[in-house]
Amino acid sequence: MKNYLIDTHAHLDFPELYNRLDEVLENASENNVKRIVTISTNLNKINKIIEISENYENVFHTVGVHPNEVLKDKNNSNYEMILNLSKNKKCVGIGECGLDYYYGNESRGEQKLSFITQIKVARETNLPLIIHARDADKDMIDILESEYKKGTFKAILHCFSSGKDLALCGLNLGFYVSFSGIVTFKSAKLIQEIATLIPDDKILVETDAPYLSPTPLRGSVNEPKNCLITAKYLSDIRKCEFSKFVDQLYMNSVKIFDKIK
């Protein structure tokens, strides 16, 4: 194994992790997770995220608004603000953004507007878009395909837990597909099947910490160190040698997050 793992999606600003950050990062390093991307969900909290990435050499950040946060963030579609924040040298992506109809039925219009705004920033900056999709596959596919025709952009379908049609749409547009601890759940047969279909050069691993601890740690606070468990599980179901799979994940991570290099 030449390379280390990169947790491409965690929330280090959330209290479960932030209040013991030194320990969390040490645990990650001891489990071969040497880089972490901490993800923005609300621009009211962006200064805390920037501060974390500036205080820790191995932490990078994104800028964006989560679909479930659009009604709490008056800047959810503020193109200029997101664009300006993206110029920080440790900002490596836009989002997480997207559509969530499981929690956000009353904010669908606002979610779409915010999502499209963040697509425009990703297109302008050439930074990868971090996409959150839940119970919204049809609208997600429609927006991604129509926006892509207006101009290409890079993207990651994060914490993939949607249907096969959305996965194939993403792959058709050249996007990456990232898997969290969900893929290890007994109930996640479809996600496991999709995880075996993703091309070697398009797969990523993440924790979405502090949520979604992989089996056998379900119910506990998730940490970036647990990327190791999910990566091992993925290498097993994809029937590939673990050390080679880690090297592939590393190459994929630094290719899509090219500012990390």
C-alpha positions in Angstrom: 0.0 0.0 0.0 1.8 3.1 -1.2 -0.9 5.6 -0.3 -3.2 6.7 2.4 -7.0 7.2 2.6 -8.7 10.6 2.2 -12.0 11.1 4.0 -13.7 13.0 1.2 -16.7 14.1 3.3 -16.9 14.8 7.1 -18.4 17.5 9.3 -15.6 18.4 11.7 -17.4 21.5 12.8 -20.3 19.5 14.3 -20.0 19.3 18.1 -19.6 15.5 18.3 -16.2 16.0 16.6 -15.2 19.6 17.0 -15.1 19.4 20.8 -12.3 16.7 20.6 -10.7 17.6 17.3 -7.1 16.7 18.1 -8.2 13.2 19.2 -10.3 12.7 16.1 -7.5 13.7 13.8 -5.0 11.5 15.7 -7.4 8.5 15.5 -7.7 9.1 11.7 -4.0 9.3 11.2 -3.5 6.0 13.1 -5.9 4.4 10.8 -4.2 5.6 7.6 -6.7 8.4 7.0 -4.3 11.3 6.5 -6.4 14.0 4.8 -10.0 15.1 5.5 -12.4 17.3 3.6 -14.7 19.1 6.1 -18.0 20.0 4.4 -20.0 23.3 4.5 -23.7 23.1 5.1 -24.6 26.6 6.0 -22.8 29.9 5.1 -23.6 31.3 8.6 -21.1 28.7 9.9 -18.4 29.0 7.2 -15.9 30.9 9.3 -15.7 28.0 11.8 -15.0 25.6 8.9 -12.3 27.9 7.4 -10.7 28.2 10.8 -10.5 24.4 11.2 -8.8 24.0 7.8 -6.4 26.8 8.5 -5.5 25.3 11.9 -4.8 21.8 10.7 -2.6 21.2 7.7 -4.3 18.0 6.7 -7.8 19.4 6.7 -9.4 21.0 3.7 -12.9 22.5 3.3 -15.8 23.2 0.9 -18.2 26.1 0.7 -21.9 25.7 0.1 -25.5 25.2 1.5 -27.1 21.9 2.2 -30.7 21.5 0.9 -32.0 21.1 4.4 -30.5 24.4 5.4 -31.8 26.6 2.7 -34.6 28.1 4.8 -32.0 28.9 7.6 -29.5 30.6 5.3 -30.5 33.8 3.6 -27.4 33.5 1.4 -28.4 30.1 0.0 -28.4 31.4 -3.6 -25.7 34.2 -3.2 -23.5 33.4 -6.2 -21.0 36.2 -5.5 -20.5 35.2 -1.8 -20.0 31.5 -2.6 -17.7 32.4 -5.5 -15.6 34.7 -3.3 -15.3 32.2 -0.4 -14.3 29.5 -2.9 -11.0 31.4 -3.6 -9.6 30.4 -0.2 -6.5 28.3 -0.9 -7.8 25.4 1.3 -11.3 25.4 -0.3 -11.4 22.3 -2.5 -15.1 22.0 -3.5 -18.6 23.5 -3.7 -21.4 22.2 -1.5 -22.7 20.1 -0.1 -25.8 21.0 -2.1 -28.6 19.3 -3.8 -32.2 18.1 -3.2 -33.7 16.4 -0.1 -37.4 15.7 -0.4 -37.3 13.4 2.7 -37.0 16.3 5.1 -37.5 19.3 2.8 -40.8 19.0 1.1 -41.9 22.6 1.8 -38.6 24.1 0.4 -38.4 22.3 -3.0 -38.3 25.6 -5.0 -35.7 27.2 -2.7 -33.6 24.0 -2.8 -33.6 23.9 -6.6 -32.6 27.6 -6.9 -29.8 27.1 -4.4 -28.6 23.9 -6.1 -28.5 25.5 -9.5 -26.6 28.6 -8.1 -24.0 26.3 -6.6 -23.7 24.3 -9.9 -22.9 27.7 -11.6 -20.1 28.4 -9.1 -18.7 24.9 -9.6 -18.7 25.5 -13.4 -17.0 28.9 -13.0 -14.3 27.7 -10.5 -13.8 24.2 -11.9 -14.1 23.0 -8.3 -16.0 19.7 -7.8 -19.7 20.0 -6.7 -20.6 17.9 -3.7 -24.1 16.6 -4.4 -26.6 15.5 -1.7 -29.6 13.6 -3.0 -32.4 12.0 -1.0 -35.8 10.9 -2.3 -35.4 13.3 -5.3 -33.8 11.1 -8.0 -36.0 12.3 -10.9 -35.7 16.0 -10.3 -31.9 15.5 -9.6 -31.4 13.8 -12.9 -33.4 16.5 -14.7 -31.4 19.3 -13.2 -28.0 17.6 -13.7 -28.6 16.8 -17.3 -30.1 20.1 -18.2 -27.4 22.1 -16.4 -24.6 20.0 -17.9 -25.8 20.9 -21.4 -25.3 24.6 -20.5 -21.6 23.9 -19.6 -19.7 21.1 -18.0 -18.8 20.8 -14.3 -17.2 18.3 -12.1 -19.2 16.6 -9.3 -19.4 13.9 -6.7 -22.6 12.0 -5.8 -21.8 11.9 -2.1 -22.9 9.2 0.4 -24.6 7.4 -2.4 -27.9 5.9 -1.3 -30.1 6.6 -4.3 -31.3 4.4 -7.2 -29.4 3.0 -10.1 -30.7 5.5 -12.6 -29.1 8.4 -10.7 -25.8 6.5 -10.4 -25.8 5.9 -14.2 -26.7 9.5 -14.9 -23.7 10.6 -12.8 -21.3 8.2 -14.4 -22.6 9.3 -17.9 -21.7 12.9 -17.0 -18.2 11.8 -15.7 -19.0 12.3 -12.0 -17.5 10.4 -9.1 -19.6 8.2 -6.8 -18.8 8.2 -3.1 -19.8 5.6 -0.5 -20.2 6.0 3.3 -20.8 3.4 6.0 -24.3 2.9 4.6 -22.8 0.5 2.1 -21.9 -1.9 5.0 -25.5 -2.0 6.3 -27.3 -5.4 5.9 -30.3 -3.5 4.5 -28.3 -1.8 1.8 -28.4 -4.6 -0.9 -29.1 -2.2 -3.8 -26.3 0.2 -2.7 -23.9 -2.7 -2.4 -24.9 -3.8 -6.0 -24.3 -0.3 -7.3 -20.9 -0.1 -5.5 -19.7 -3.1 -7.5 -20.7 -1.4 -10.8 -18.8 1.9 -10.3 -15.6 2.0 -12.5 -12.3 1.8 -10.6 -11.4 5.4 -11.5 -14.8 6.9 -10.3 -15.2 5.5 -6.8 -14.5 7.4 -3.6 -14.9 6.7 0.1 -16.1 8.9 2.9 -17.6 8.8 6.4 -20.1 11.7 6.5 -19.0 11.8 10.2 -20.3 12.2 12.8 -23.2 10.2 11.2 -23.6 6.8 9.5 -20.9 4.7 11.3 -20.2 1.5 9.4 -21.1 -2.0 10.6 -20.1 -3.1 13.3 -20.0 0.4 14.9 -23.6 1.5 14.0 -25.1 3.7 16.6 -21.8 5.2 17.7 -20.4 8.6 16.8 -18.7 8.2 13.4 -15.2 9.5 12.9 -12.9 9.9 9.8 -10.8 6.9 11.0 -13.7 4.6 10.0 -13.0 5.3 6.3 -10.7 2.3 6.8 -13.6 0.0 7.6 -15.7 1.1 4.6 -12.8 0.9 2.2 -12.0 -2.6 3.4 -15.7 -3.6 2.9 -15.8 -2.1 -0.6 -12.6 -3.9 -1.6 -14.1 -7.1 -0.5 -17.4 -6.8 -2.4 -15.5 -5.5 -5.4 -13.2 -8.5 -5.1 -10.0 -6.5 -5.4 -6.8 -6.4 -3.4 -7.1 -4.0 -0.5 -3.7 -2.2 -0.9 -4.4 -1.6 -4.6 -7.9 -0.4 -3.8 -6.5 2.1 -1.3 -4.0 3.4 -4.0 -6.9 3.7 -6.4 -9.0 5.6 -3.9 -6.1 8.0 -3.2 -5.6 8.7 -6.9 -9.3 9.3 -7.4 -9.5 11.6 -4.4 -6.6 13.8 -5.5 -7.8 13.9 -9.1 -11.2 15.2 -8.3 -10.0 17.4 -5.3 -7.0 18.6 -7.3 -6.3 21.5 -4.9 -5.4 18.9 -2.2 -2.2 18.1 -4.0 
